[in-house]
């Protein structure tokens, strides 16, 4: 077998062989149409690790016969971009810059990149695990289309695992496949790496050899990949369980690893509304204050602000009624669509609307059920039991 890593051997060169993201690359979907019509524009791929961001960029460059330049925002500099631009005049071949972890480009670097994207000298494809609305400057974001990529489904993961096994010319049992699917959690890169490592070390793949690769410190995953998401997950779940000791421990791990403090603080702001909610509305205010503090202060001192906020959130009473109510209401919207709004709640801007009954019988402080007729009696918000 080739000495290339398994991930490189498996990487598809066309959409036909690409697995996942059917909402973007299926027939009639935006990326499929753009590639088929050779209408390539600047874009940002936002999604978790291992779902095909880099692969899609390579396919787009290949299909559009463009020159692809790959940089990581962690290490790239202005000089790297200048070298790609060259003479500064549009050439015969389109230049695509794939900028991984674009959220790690600071404002000055993004400002420097902007005019080249604006003029068409570069077509930018950015990749990020972070919400680009928070991390990409507005002028650059407005010149890019943002595509949200999803975690791979179990069936999609199974497809990728089978391709790996075929390439490795080996087999494994269903129990091992199922274990790997659950461990990888929608991350194809993680599954492929584990299979590659297990086969390289042991020449066979089963649950025992797969688990052994996880225990080998040499094969630990990049902290920006699996380790990153496992730690933030443990952090959130520890606060949810009202366990300040565990929450502080996982916070310390993230701080020690150099995790972006704004990333941690944003999760705390979300947590304050999702998990604490109306049980303690002050939690949202404090979480926002922590976010402002880490933005203004930065490391190392802002870790103290984070610890303050984490302890408060972990010790706060929890109530997910607002969050659960929102999700229940959204589920009904998906089921029933935009149901007619009761006439008495409608805004009567014209005499015709008044004649039709818009706003008729409206009372400010009524106890009447104000939901659409089909949803009368529904309760989305569950009162806190005292």
VEXLUM-496771 format. One record per residue (C-alpha): y, x, z; residue in one letter. Coordinates in steps of 0.001 Angstrom, whole numbers, plus 500000, padded with zeros to 6 digits. Layout:
N
<rec <Y,X,Z>,'A'>
...
! end
This chain:
386
<rec <500000,500000,500000>,'X'>
<rec <503600,501121,499437>,'X'>
<rec <505399,503039,502182>,'X'>
<rec <508252,500556,502003>,'X'>
<rec <508687,498253,505018>,'X'>
<rec <506930,494923,504631>,'X'>
<rec <510293,493104,504649>,'X'>
<rec <511395,495070,501564>,'X'>
<rec <508139,494394,499740>,'X'>
<rec <508410,490675,500418>,'X'>
<rec <512095,490189,499719>,'X'>
<rec <512370,487691,496832>,'X'>
<rec <514496,488553,493807>,'X'>
<rec <514979,484976,492555>,'X'>
<rec <515572,481575,494113>,'X'>
<rec <512155,480492,492876>,'X'>
<rec <510519,482718,495496>,'X'>
<rec <513088,482091,498241>,'X'>
<rec <511861,480205,501310>,'X'>
<rec <514091,477815,503265>,'X'>
<rec <517677,476523,503036>,'X'>
<rec <516742,473737,500613>,'X'>
<rec <520030,472007,501498>,'X'>
<rec <521789,474907,499740>,'X'>
<rec <519375,476186,497096>,'X'>
<rec <517407,473073,496122>,'X'>
<rec <517940,471305,492800>,'X'>
<rec <521476,469968,492567>,'X'>
<rec <522566,471811,495718>,'X'>
<rec <525743,473948,495818>,'X'>
<rec <524345,477482,495762>,'X'>
<rec <521700,476649,493172>,'X'>
<rec <524360,475145,490900>,'X'>
<rec <526730,478089,491405>,'X'>
<rec <524005,480596,490527>,'X'>
<rec <522717,478605,487540>,'X'>
<rec <526247,478204,486160>,'X'>
<rec <527219,481839,486920>,'X'>
<rec <530169,480578,488943>,'X'>
<rec <530130,483028,491817>,'X'>
<rec <532920,482819,494384>,'X'>
<rec <533658,484325,497766>,'X'>
<rec <531598,482768,500526>,'X'>
<rec <530443,483198,504105>,'X'>
<rec <526893,482592,505292>,'X'>
<rec <526830,481374,508888>,'X'>
<rec <523510,481091,510654>,'X'>
<rec <521012,482647,513076>,'X'>
<rec <519252,485931,512299>,'X'>
<rec <516337,486115,509909>,'X'>
<rec <517056,483032,507803>,'X'>
<rec <517874,484694,504469>,'X'>
<rec <521572,485631,504480>,'X'>
<rec <521070,489138,503071>,'X'>
<rec <518383,487983,500653>,'X'>
<rec <520613,485256,499243>,'X'>
<rec <523406,487767,498670>,'X'>
<rec <521021,490037,496754>,'X'>
<rec <519744,487127,494653>,'X'>
<rec <523288,486026,493836>,'X'>
<rec <524228,489552,492729>,'X'>
<rec <521046,489892,490672>,'X'>
<rec <521383,486518,488959>,'X'>
<rec <525079,487054,488172>,'X'>
<rec <524484,490649,486980>,'X'>
<rec <527073,491895,489438>,'X'>
<rec <527286,495217,491261>,'X'>
<rec <526349,494639,494906>,'X'>
<rec <527834,496797,497644>,'X'>
<rec <526426,496357,501138>,'X'>
<rec <528376,497216,504282>,'X'>
<rec <527977,496430,507943>,'X'>
<rec <531182,495449,509700>,'X'>
<rec <529964,497374,512746>,'X'>
<rec <530417,500729,510988>,'X'>
<rec <532444,500012,507824>,'X'>
<rec <535994,501272,507450>,'X'>
<rec <538949,500739,505132>,'X'>
<rec <537930,503906,503283>,'X'>
<rec <534555,502364,502463>,'X'>
<rec <536294,499400,500862>,'X'>
<rec <538695,501662,498937>,'X'>
<rec <535730,503543,497442>,'X'>
<rec <534228,500266,496234>,'X'>
<rec <537523,499121,494714>,'X'>
<rec <537943,502395,492826>,'X'>
<rec <540894,502285,490452>,'X'>
<rec <542036,498902,491642>,'X'>
<rec <541699,497206,488252>,'X'>
<rec <539167,494481,487429>,'X'>
<rec <536189,496005,485632>,'X'>
<rec <533719,494628,483156>,'X'>
<rec <531187,494029,485931>,'X'>
<rec <531876,491776,488885>,'X'>
<rec <531841,493560,492227>,'X'>
<rec <530263,491724,495137>,'X'>
<rec <530807,493055,498649>,'X'>
<rec <528159,491876,501090>,'X'>
<rec <529681,492373,504538>,'X'>
<rec <527109,491867,507269>,'X'>
<rec <528340,490791,510710>,'X'>
<rec <531779,490015,509313>,'X'>
<rec <532760,488655,512738>,'X'>
<rec <532893,492277,513947>,'X'>
<rec <535675,493153,511489>,'X'>
<rec <538931,493160,513445>,'X'>
<rec <542085,491392,512268>,'X'>
<rec <543613,494531,510746>,'X'>
<rec <540462,495224,508733>,'X'>
<rec <540315,491626,507528>,'X'>
<rec <543999,491749,506566>,'X'>
<rec <543267,494883,504523>,'X'>
<rec <540370,493154,502738>,'X'>
<rec <542326,489960,501965>,'X'>
<rec <544374,491026,498890>,'X'>
<rec <541289,492395,497102>,'X'>
<rec <539474,489095,497612>,'X'>
<rec <542601,487154,496657>,'X'>
<rec <543087,489108,493414>,'X'>
<rec <539438,488876,492398>,'X'>
<rec <538819,492631,492530>,'X'>
<rec <536103,491833,495069>,'X'>
<rec <533911,488810,495534>,'X'>
<rec <533148,488676,499231>,'X'>
<rec <529894,487443,500704>,'X'>
<rec <530138,487635,504470>,'X'>
<rec <527273,487056,506890>,'X'>
<rec <527697,486082,510505>,'X'>
<rec <525822,484613,513441>,'X'>
<rec <529142,483501,514930>,'X'>
<rec <531301,480522,514042>,'X'>
<rec <533606,481938,511338>,'X'>
<rec <536389,479586,512434>,'X'>
<rec <536733,481717,515568>,'X'>
<rec <536228,485183,514107>,'X'>
<rec <537563,485187,510525>,'X'>
<rec <541328,485074,509941>,'X'>
<rec <542584,481846,508387>,'X'>
<rec <543908,483350,505103>,'X'>
<rec <540552,485009,504400>,'X'>
<rec <538541,481991,505553>,'X'>
<rec <540555,479698,503259>,'X'>
<rec <539506,481794,500247>,'X'>
<rec <535813,481520,501056>,'X'>
<rec <533356,478660,501118>,'X'>
<rec <531347,478555,504314>,'X'>
<rec <527650,477754,504027>,'X'>
<rec <525672,476998,507177>,'X'>
<rec <522118,478318,507138>,'X'>
<rec <519442,476763,509350>,'X'>
<rec <516520,478136,511323>,'X'>
<rec <513356,478100,509249>,'X'>
<rec <510938,475247,509930>,'X'>
<rec <507382,475835,511148>,'X'>
<rec <506050,475095,507649>,'X'>
<rec <508473,477580,506093>,'X'>
<rec <507506,480194,508668>,'X'>
<rec <503827,479581,507921>,'X'>
<rec <504530,480137,504209>,'X'>
<rec <506207,483481,504940>,'X'>
<rec <503407,484571,507277>,'X'>
<rec <500816,483795,504603>,'X'>
<rec <502778,485865,502086>,'X'>
<rec <502838,488747,504579>,'X'>
<rec <499095,488572,505117>,'X'>
<rec <498473,488515,501372>,'X'>
<rec <500688,491583,500858>,'X'>
<rec <498965,493412,503734>,'X'>
<rec <495594,492352,502287>,'X'>
<rec <494437,491066,505637>,'X'>
<rec <493757,487762,507379>,'X'>
<rec <494178,486207,510799>,'X'>
<rec <493212,482994,512547>,'X'>
<rec <495287,479814,512873>,'X'>
<rec <495794,480358,516607>,'X'>
<rec <497483,483710,515941>,'X'>
<rec <499665,482199,513219>,'X'>
<rec <500753,479365,515504>,'X'>
<rec <501556,481825,518306>,'X'>
<rec <503653,483940,515936>,'X'>
<rec <505521,480897,514615>,'X'>
<rec <506480,479870,518143>,'X'>
<rec <507431,483419,519148>,'X'>
<rec <509592,483998,516052>,'X'>
<rec <511489,480724,516606>,'X'>
<rec <512646,480292,513007>,'X'>
<rec <513452,483990,512485>,'X'>
<rec <511527,485300,509450>,'X'>
<rec <512654,488880,510016>,'X'>
<rec <511147,488873,513496>,'X'>
<rec <507826,487468,512278>,'X'>
<rec <507618,489971,509407>,'X'>
<rec <508464,492899,511711>,'X'>
<rec <505815,491892,514228>,'X'>
<rec <503159,491543,511523>,'X'>
<rec <504119,494877,509967>,'X'>
<rec <504055,496669,513313>,'X'>
<rec <500796,495096,514474>,'X'>
<rec <499028,495999,511238>,'X'>
<rec <500456,499535,511174>,'X'>
<rec <499338,500248,514742>,'X'>
<rec <496016,498428,514909>,'X'>
<rec <494961,497661,511306>,'X'>
<rec <494279,494072,512348>,'X'>
<rec <496332,491058,513317>,'X'>
<rec <495515,488736,516196>,'X'>
<rec <497290,487482,519303>,'X'>
<rec <496410,490619,521276>,'X'>
<rec <497746,493055,518672>,'X'>
<rec <500872,490949,518153>,'X'>
<rec <501547,490864,521903>,'X'>
<rec <500991,494613,522127>,'X'>
<rec <503763,495247,519622>,'X'>
<rec <506172,493340,521883>,'X'>
<rec <505221,495497,524866>,'X'>
<rec <505747,498762,522997>,'X'>
<rec <509258,499928,523910>,'X'>
<rec <509501,501832,520628>,'X'>
<rec <509227,498557,518745>,'X'>
<rec <511764,496544,520722>,'X'>
<rec <513982,494418,518529>,'X'>
<rec <517635,495086,517862>,'X'>
<rec <519726,493654,520667>,'X'>
<rec <521888,491926,518051>,'X'>
<rec <518793,490083,516811>,'X'>
<rec <516000,488657,518942>,'X'>
<rec <517112,490362,522174>,'X'>
<rec <520616,488976,521682>,'X'>
<rec <519413,485382,521384>,'X'>
<rec <516758,485643,524102>,'X'>
<rec <519333,486929,526584>,'X'>
<rec <521986,484307,525856>,'X'>
<rec <519276,481648,526069>,'X'>
<rec <518161,482913,529483>,'X'>
<rec <521814,483076,530571>,'X'>
<rec <522510,479447,529650>,'X'>
<rec <519248,478180,531155>,'X'>
<rec <519928,480018,534419>,'X'>
<rec <523340,478360,534771>,'X'>
<rec <521733,475011,533866>,'X'>
<rec <519194,475516,536670>,'X'>
<rec <522085,476228,539110>,'X'>
<rec <520735,479735,539683>,'X'>
<rec <523749,482075,540012>,'X'>
<rec <521597,485150,540705>,'X'>
<rec <519684,484900,537427>,'X'>
<rec <522851,483945,535541>,'X'>
<rec <524678,487030,536860>,'X'>
<rec <521707,489243,535976>,'X'>
<rec <521636,488068,532356>,'X'>
<rec <525422,488337,532204>,'X'>
<rec <525130,491953,533372>,'X'>
<rec <522568,492673,530648>,'X'>
<rec <524905,491343,527981>,'X'>
<rec <527881,493252,529363>,'X'>
<rec <525824,496444,529562>,'X'>
<rec <524725,495972,525936>,'X'>
<rec <528347,495670,524813>,'X'>
<rec <528120,491986,523902>,'X'>
<rec <531435,490534,522728>,'X'>
<rec <532984,488974,525873>,'X'>
<rec <534514,486190,523758>,'X'>
<rec <531018,485249,522579>,'X'>
<rec <529904,484890,526215>,'X'>
<rec <533048,483007,527229>,'X'>
<rec <532736,480538,524316>,'X'>
<rec <529210,479671,525454>,'X'>
<rec <530599,479036,528920>,'X'>
<rec <533238,476658,527547>,'X'>
<rec <530538,474733,525677>,'X'>
<rec <528304,474718,528771>,'X'>
<rec <531106,473293,530929>,'X'>
<rec <531215,470111,528840>,'X'>
<rec <527566,469917,527748>,'X'>
<rec <525848,470491,531082>,'X'>
<rec <528472,469891,533794>,'X'>
<rec <530640,467317,532083>,'X'>
<rec <532086,464543,534219>,'X'>
<rec <530260,465779,537325>,'X'>
<rec <533074,468343,537640>,'X'>
<rec <535779,468150,534991>,'X'>
<rec <537524,471179,536506>,'X'>
<rec <534694,473316,535122>,'X'>
<rec <536059,472946,531595>,'X'>
<rec <539507,474066,532711>,'X'>
<rec <538115,477106,534498>,'X'>
<rec <535890,478027,531541>,'X'>
<rec <538925,477911,529234>,'X'>
<rec <540855,480085,531671>,'X'>
<rec <538008,482610,531616>,'X'>
<rec <538113,482613,527825>,'X'>
<rec <541865,483266,527869>,'X'>
<rec <541402,486038,530433>,'X'>
<rec <538748,487936,528466>,'X'>
<rec <540843,487598,525308>,'X'>
<rec <543884,489110,527021>,'X'>
<rec <542163,491739,529169>,'X'>
<rec <539013,492947,527410>,'X'>
<rec <536353,495270,528766>,'X'>
<rec <535674,496621,531296>,'X'>
<rec <537778,494510,533670>,'X'>
<rec <537125,491158,531981>,'X'>
<rec <533485,491336,533118>,'X'>
<rec <534849,490382,536556>,'X'>
<rec <536437,487242,535073>,'X'>
<rec <533130,486410,533421>,'X'>
<rec <531250,486837,536706>,'X'>
<rec <533757,484548,538450>,'X'>
<rec <533300,481850,535833>,'X'>
<rec <529521,482168,535642>,'X'>
<rec <529113,481788,539386>,'X'>
<rec <531355,478707,539426>,'X'>
<rec <529524,477059,536518>,'X'>
<rec <526095,477804,537961>,'X'>
<rec <527021,476295,541353>,'X'>
<rec <528725,473207,539880>,'X'>
<rec <526913,469845,539894>,'X'>
<rec <525432,468980,536509>,'X'>
<rec <525665,465816,534437>,'X'>
<rec <524885,465637,530713>,'X'>
<rec <525888,461984,530289>,'X'>
<rec <528825,462693,527960>,'X'>
<rec <526746,465056,525795>,'X'>
<rec <523712,462766,525701>,'X'>
<rec <525937,459770,524925>,'X'>
<rec <527525,461590,521991>,'X'>
<rec <524127,462526,520545>,'X'>
<rec <522836,458960,520971>,'X'>
<rec <525901,457562,519214>,'X'>
<rec <525508,460096,516388>,'X'>
<rec <521870,459066,515996>,'X'>
<rec <522924,455437,515548>,'X'>
<rec <525547,456453,512990>,'X'>
<rec <522835,458223,510983>,'X'>
<rec <520613,455138,511277>,'X'>
<rec <523165,452402,510571>,'X'>
<rec <525990,454198,508776>,'X'>
<rec <529603,453042,509240>,'X'>
<rec <529152,449574,510677>,'X'>
<rec <532086,447131,510358>,'X'>
<rec <534607,447556,513165>,'X'>
<rec <535257,444303,515096>,'X'>
<rec <538326,442506,513723>,'X'>
<rec <540158,442441,517048>,'X'>
<rec <540109,446273,517152>,'X'>
<rec <541483,446740,513662>,'X'>
<rec <545071,447757,513009>,'X'>
<rec <547078,444924,511406>,'X'>
<rec <549634,446814,509322>,'X'>
<rec <550410,444034,506859>,'X'>
<rec <550786,440258,506970>,'X'>
<rec <547633,439915,504861>,'X'>
<rec <545682,441872,507450>,'X'>
<rec <547032,439585,510174>,'X'>
<rec <546005,436530,508142>,'X'>
<rec <542506,437990,507875>,'X'>
<rec <542277,438235,511647>,'X'>
<rec <542942,441939,512123>,'X'>
<rec <543930,442564,515753>,'X'>
<rec <543546,438902,516680>,'X'>
<rec <542545,438393,520324>,'X'>
<rec <542917,442041,521248>,'X'>
<rec <543401,442669,524967>,'X'>
<rec <544267,446056,526405>,'X'>
<rec <542051,445966,529474>,'X'>
<rec <539249,443703,528349>,'X'>
<rec <535673,444037,529604>,'X'>
<rec <534401,442700,526299>,'X'>
<rec <531798,444734,524397>,'X'>
<rec <533824,446558,521702>,'X'>
<rec <530932,447946,519666>,'X'>
<rec <530081,446712,516154>,'X'>
<rec <527971,443541,516150>,'X'>
<rec <524700,445322,515372>,'X'>
<rec <525139,447617,518394>,'X'>
<rec <526284,445062,520978>,'X'>
<rec <524841,445874,524378>,'X'>
<rec <524221,449547,523612>,'X'>
<rec <524956,451970,526458>,'X'>
<rec <525665,455519,525363>,'X'>
<rec <527226,456769,528581>,'X'>
<rec <525055,456605,531675>,'X'>
<rec <527011,456264,534894>,'X'>
<rec <526551,458994,537497>,'X'>
<rec <524356,457824,540333>,'X'>
<rec <525966,458668,543658>,'X'>
! end
